Amino acid sequence: MGGIPPTESFSTAWVVLLKAPLPGFAKTRLAADLGEAKALEAYQTLLECLLDQLACLDRVELRVTPPESVDWALGMCRRPSWVVHSQGEGDLGDRLRRAVQSALRHHQAVVVIGADCPYINHKDITQALEGLITHDAVIGPAEDGGYWLIGLKRDHPDLFTGISWSESTVYHQTIERLSHAGLTVKRLRSLEDVDEQGAWCRFLQHQQKSLQDSE
């Protein structure tokens, strides 16, 4: 992993929303295909991959659910400067809004990502940070119709209210909200969340190819 991107001098907090690997709580769709134990092992692998990619960043906050899993999340930190907090109550919109508002009290910008996309790399991090220098917001669309990243320089609570979080329209709804608010938006590349067996198999193939390319 390379060093911290130069744009990190622009005070940006990175927030990762993650679930503890508990039976019946994390990766339930993947568990339907692989079984509970294998799905939780897969989830741990995905988390490790994602957090390793973020290890170049100083300011990372892991926001975990359920609240009693804070101690587990502390063990996932890649730097002493990383912090852990509970996501709190409410739906995904409530938890996203809370994370953004909290981060913007202390930083010029915030970038929030979920724990379902292990493909984020150093280039994605740099592009997100650079995008926030020149735009009001950055967003990374997910192939299932959601998004794997959103970054903001101002608090816009309406972005997270009344969104159909379980539907494939999340990204388009959010883009409409951003446009309606008159915000300039930097769109990042589309990536796949790993929620089902097919996506898990593609991730394993990706990892194998990466290993072969590095040899």
N, C-alpha and C positions, 0 to 999 in steps of 0.2 A: 504494500500500500504506500502511495506517495504521501507527501507532507500535506499539511492543511492548505486548502486553496487560498490564494492571496486575498480573495474577496471576503474571507472570514474576518478581516479587519472591520468590515461592516457588521455591526453587532446583530447577529442572527441566532436565535434559539432554535434548535432542532428538537422536535417532540415526536416520540414514537408511541403510538397507542398499541398496547399488546395485552393479550389475555394470558393468564397462567395456564400451563399445560395440564388441565384437570379433566378427568373423564366426564363426558357429556357437556363440556363447557367450551372447549377449543376444538376447532377442525371437525365439527360434527358431520359435515357433508363428506369429508375425506374418510372419516371413520365408517361411514355407511359402506364404503367400497373396500377399505383396507382392514377394518376392524379397529377397535378402540386403541389397543396398545401400539400397533404399528402407526396409526395416525398421529398419536402423540409423539412418537419417536420422530416421525417426519416433521412435525411442527417444530420440535426442538432443533432439528437440523436447519430448517428454514430460518428460524430466529438467529441461530449462530451465524449463518451466512450473512444475513442482513446486518447484524450488529458489527460484524467484522468489517463490513464495507464502510460503516459509519465511524470506525475507530480513528479516522483522521480528524474528527471534529472534537473540539473541546466542550462546547456547550450543547449537551444532549440531555434531555429529560425523558426518562422512561415513565410513561403513565400506564399503570397496570390495573387490571380488574381480575378477580374481585379484590377488595381492599386488604384482605388478610394475606395477600400474596406479595406484599411489598418486600419482605425479606428475601423471597425467591428472586425478585427482580433485581435486588441489589447485587446478587451474584452474577447477573448478566451484564453489569456495567463493564465497559472496556477501558475506561479511564477513571482516575480518582475524582476528576472534576464532574463526572456525570452524576445526575441526581435521579431519585425515584420518588414518585408521588402516586397516590390513588387517582383513578379517573373520576371517581365520584359517581353519583347516581344519575339516572336519566337515560334517554336513548342516545344513539350515536351523535346526533346533532347537539344535544346538551353537553356531551363530553368534549366534542370538538370546540364548541363555543367557549367552554370553560378553559380549555387548554390554550386557546388563542389569546383570550383576555388576560390570563395569568402571565403568559410569556411577554406580551407587549407592554406590561407594566415596567419591565426591566430592559427590554431590548428594542432595537429599531425595526426588527422584522422577526417573523416566526415562520418556520416550515414544519408542517405536520405530515407524518406518514403513518400508514398502517403497517401491520406486521405480516401481511399476506403476500408481499411482493419481494422475493429474494434477489431480483435481478438488478437492483439499484447499484450503480458503480460510481467510481470517483468522478467520471465525466458528468454523470447525472447531478451529482452534488454540486460540482462547479457551475453547471448550467443553471441550476436552480438559484444559486447565490448570485450569479451574474444577472439573472433575470430580474431579481428583486432590486438591483441597482437601477435598472432602466424601465421597469414596469411597476404597476401597482400590485400585481399578483402574478403568481406562477401556478400552473396546474399540470399534473401528469395524468393523462387518461389511462384507465385500465381497460383491458379488452372485454371485460364483462359489463361495461357500461358505467362503472364507477370511476373513481380516481385513486391513484396510489400516492399522490402528494398534492398538497396545497400550501402555498406560501403567501403571506400577506404582510403589509406594512402598517395597516390600520385595522381596527376592529370593525367587522361588518357582520353583526349577529344574524342578519337576514339570510346570509349564505347557508346557515345551518338549521333554519326553521322551516318546517313544512315540507321537507325533502322526503321523497319516498325511498328510504335507505335500502330497502330490500329489493328494489326494482332495478332494471337495466337503464333507467333514465336519469340516474343520479348525476352523471357527468353533464348531460345536456341541461338539466335543471340548474345546475350550479353555474354553467356558462351563461345561461339566461340571466341569472341573478347578478353575475359579475358585469354583464353588459348593461343591464338596467341601472346598476349603480354607477355607470360611466367609468369603470376601471379599465386600465390597459392591462392586457393579460399576455404573459409569455407561456406558450404551450410546449410542454416537453414531449418526449417520445412516448408512444403507447407501450405499456408493459402488461404482462399477464400475472394476475393473482393466482396463487396455488391453493385452490379450494377443493379440487376434485382429482380423481385418480389420473385422468389423462394429463392434467396440468402437472401433477407430481412426476409422472413418467417423463414428460418433456423437460422438467427441471433436472432430473437425474441425467438425462442425455446431455443437457447443457453443461452440467458439472463435469461429466466425463470428457466432453470435447475441450473444455477449458484446461483440464489437466493434461490432455494430450498436446494441446497447443503450447503449454508452458514447458514441456519436456525438450 
